[in-house]
Amino acid sequence: MITRLKVEPIGSAILGAALCFSTLAFAQDSNTPNPVQKAANALHSASGQDQYPDLVEIDPFGGISIYGQVNRGLSTKLANGGVGGIRIAYNPAAHFGIELWGDYANAPVRFVSSAGNYPAGLGTGPIPPYSFGAHNFIFGLNPVLNLTPRGSKVQPYLTAGVMGVQFTPSNTAERLAGQPTNMALYGAQNLNDNLQVGLNYGGGVKWHFTDHFGFRLDARGLWTRNPTYNLPSFPQGNNVYIPAKAKLNGMQATAGLVFYLGQSKCPEMPPAPPAPAPLPTPTISGAEGTICQGKPVTLHATMTGAPADRKLAYAWTLNGQPQSGATGPEFTFTPNNEGTFNVQLTVTDSTPPPPPMERPKKFPVRCWVQPPAPQPPAPVTASATVTVNASAPTISSVTATPNELTCAANASGTHSATLAGTAQGSACGGNLTYKWTVSEGSVSNDSSPNATFDASTLNFEGGAQGQSKTVTATLTVTDEQGKTATQNTTITVNCPPQFVRLDDVIFAKNNARVNNCGKRVLIDDAASRMASGDYDIVLVGHRDTDEAENAPRVRGARGRRAPATALDEQRVLNSAAVLSGGTATCGKIDPSRIKVDWVGTDQTSETRPGQCGTSNIKERKGSQTTEADKNRRVEVYLVPHNSTSMPPAVKNPKPLPEDQVKALGCPK
């Protein structure tokens, strides 16, 4: 038969709450010594003296005890009841103690099941379950782990240890067990004491109310072998029995007062004399402006906010060398050469320190830690650089008006700016010369205070996105001694989106057919770049002077010849059909995004033939266009969408005649 522990709900709740509360209380200890007190604690520990009052604890307590039912044999159950006792603890370390304890609990015993039926002549039916009065005398020894150090105001702890339990029937129970009737019914005449060894475990929280008085909550579980009370361990007729080696589980939830024995805590150390306020950082004046060779220079140190009652000492160095005669806030020297002189000042508080702090008469000697004498504030330093040179000219202003221009592609924009500079000669006088330079672009009248910048020569990449460049204009002023001064200003040059020119589509003589090479230009290059939506396509058709004016007419489906169309126009329409035909090898460009123009034999725009042949029969990528073929072409431009600016080659841009192009389908 398996023994099961049945602990009533209140027992689990009290044990869980006590353990959880002990963990939470770990973070609530507010007894944190100040730095001087920490030093005192360390001194007392080193001398063998303990200032905490909880070396020894005496804890009278009371509470409740709960026992589980043992479900073996006749299922013994010890009644829940009150418990009272005392604990004595010794805490040899900050987080460790050992505790001796004992308590008394009233725990009557009853058997849940009947021992059997009445013997003949004594009654009929089941015998009532047997019960008797009993007491438990418990004593134990436990190590204790304190989660906060000794002396803390709140001290949660955990513990586990060994115990002995004297399970003792009451005198009345032993007398009743020996009566003849009970002997005949239950056979319990040997009822007697039973000592068992067990374990206990749990935790709780202790509070310091004063140095020598506190309060304690404790919850712990109990585990022992089930007492047999000297009864049989197996059934013998109708006799009651308790199987041997069964286990008994229980718990105790208690509260009690705590009396702490030990030395009282040290009082707080009186505040140490405050350290003097830090010295303000000095400032050095007198190194400003133009300093000439051979003339004395006087530097002055200012200590704004320095206490009036402090005695200050000044020490000056020049280029790292101490100046023995300079002990005040002023320092004078004469530079005999050009160059940079590094001056450093160190200010030290030389006020005598106050006398050592004395222990108050009523302050315990063991608690006194002599505070260190206040240290003087740290020295402060300042430095200055004295520059001696032949005075150079100065430039007070450099401007560009306006400071935003447009590129040459924007014909209506402003392309030039006036550069103006204002300069003053050095203290030694002398005429000034001027020189303007720019990082890009051109500048005219560059050797006078006022010059003109021209942005027309700035280069911008073609593209559908606007571009901007920042040009730096620099004015350099030189005096008669060769000393110079420079100053810059910036000019922003904005350029609107620009068209992009692709390779020309080249045609065979007197032919308007777009060969495979031309389709690669239109489909692989132009159409793929159109997918971004940033561009429209503009096609410009040409024919050479040795070609026919009109394209060859093609018979329709009914044998009729199509109307005559100019060769350059037909080349443009066939190229547009390749872009927008939408079937076979043709693209699907929206016709509204295509604009066209044809200019006949006008060849004023530069030709740009691609690396591809022009044969009607065979074209091979990479073959060279002949000199005779390059004027038989359609120019291909990507123009920023909705742009009103067209490439120079476009004379009269027109919308694509969609009906004519749709009738062409996808040219083969």
Phi, psi and omega in degrees: 000134182270133177276129177242141178270127176241097180262131183293154186304324182296328180293313178297319182295316182293316181296314180297317182295320181295317180292319178296319182293326179293326177291317180295323182293341180301326182272000187256003181289122183251012184270075181254113183294152174282171185302320179293319179295322177301318179297321178295319179299316180297321179295317181294320180296320181293331182270004179084002179261139179246123185275352184276146184272005185247042170295321179234138179235137173239124189230093168285136186217165175207160181175215182236153174235141183229135181236144176276161179275138177262110186268058172224154182062238180264015175058078179285146179220122173275131184293143173289145182191193181277160179217146177212149181184198182213146176235142175233122184238148173236129185247090183283344182226168185299324184240010186225138175215169175228139192230131173253131186214159176205150179208168179234134179227136174276118187218071175305149183250139172222151175262126182289324183259155178283151178281350180144202181261159177301139172292160181302132177093348181251355179145180179232156178086187182289143175288139177300145178302142185279144174211156179203155178287145181204160178228150176243126175250115187244138174220145184206170178225122186229132161286148183234128175258109179272127184280345172236156188291160177306134181094356180291148177294322176241128187225089173288155183209162173232150182208154173202141182194188181258159180207161171237142182234122174264105178274112191236117172293151177289160178301320179298318180297320180292322179294315181294327181295336181271359178290144186305316183297314180294326176297319181291322183280318191244337181063037183256025186294343179268012181307129185199179180296157178214121179260128179232148176258141182208190180237153172224152185204150178163210182185183180178198182221138174242142178241133169274114172274318174224183179300329188236013182214139180202191184223151186218136169246138184217138174223128181212149177268153180237141180217119177217172167288143181295127180292143177262350181053033178065019176272163178302153180260005178210157183294137176227090184069231180266007184292147171287153180207158176231117181299139178287157174070012171285157183253144179241128178245143177204180176209160175230137172238117188226162173221148181195170176274154178234128176250120183262134178243127180162183184282142181293156178290153175287144175290165177297139176294140175296151183298138178287155177304136182292146176289146178298151181298146178297151179286141175290153179289127181286158173240147182245126177242161179113350180264006182279164175076193183273126179245127186257151177294136176086001179248137182298145177237126178248123177255143182233132178264134178241129179247080181291125178088006179290136180300138183291335184271005181264144178263123186247143177241135183249138176224124182250146171230148178236117184051040176085355182260126179297142179253100190297329183274357184258096182238009180241186183286354178244147180218127181239134174212163181242114178285127183256005178208164175286159178133191183250131178247123180263121181246133178231140179239134173239125179249127182240139175277111182256018178294134180300144181288157177289161179295158180299150179287137181261149179288131174300148186301322184268006180274128182302139181296321183295339183265352187277126172240114186300116178294142178292150178295141180302132179277145177296155179297154181294146176300152178240151183230158173213154180222157178214151178245125178253118182253124180244120176205171173290122190304132180264158175294162179234148178248122183269333179200148172222124183227158173233127182231117351284167180257011172229125181234174176240159182283171183295335181295335177267093188296333183270359184273178177267127188248353183228156180222150177269125177263130182226135179227145177238124183226155178236143179288168180287173181297334180275000178079190180115148179286153181251144170246152186239148175212122177257137173225153178231150182288338178197152184094200182224155180224137179245159183056043190283357182249026177231166180301332180242127181229173180236127177260136180241122182267004187295333185270003179290139180263132176234143177286146173292152178165165182276358181253143175295151181231160180213143176230147175251121181255133178261123175256127185242130174255126176246125181247133183233134177264183186292340180267006178086003177282140185235161172218143180229152176206149186244159165217162184240150178231131178262127178246117181258143180230126180292169178306142185245154176286159176238128179261132176260177176299149175290149169272118185263140183241156172288162183298135178056028184230141178250006181287134175275111182282180184297325178296316178296323178295325178295322177296315185285316186274307187288329185256297186296309185295321181294323179284336175292338184299337180293340181083002183272344188239155158253162178252133175241126180248131180237117184267146178225156166227154181276163183292338181266013181255160176294152181290322183252154176285152177302135180279141183249135178290139178281189182294332181263014177085000179278144177278139177291154179300153180294136179233138178303141184300316181293325177293316182296324178298320178294315182295319178296321179295320178295323178296323177298322181287327190240001184300323173081002178229168177051237182267008183269157180275179182237039181290137177300122182304332181292345179267008181244130174238150189227158173200151175222137190236017176064231183268009179295118180240029182293333177282146181295136177283150177220072180288145177274173179277080182199146179286174184234010183297145175287339185267315187215132174237141181230124180299131179102348179284158187271132174287135182284159179298328181287337185270339196294339179273353179268089197209165166234122176283142183239120179237141167258114183249132179310136185304134179066015178287141176266356180262126183247156175300154182301332182291340183276119182264314185218078184297139182229152171295153179292126174289094190297323182298315181296318182290321179299323179294333180287336184066220178254103184301141177275000000 
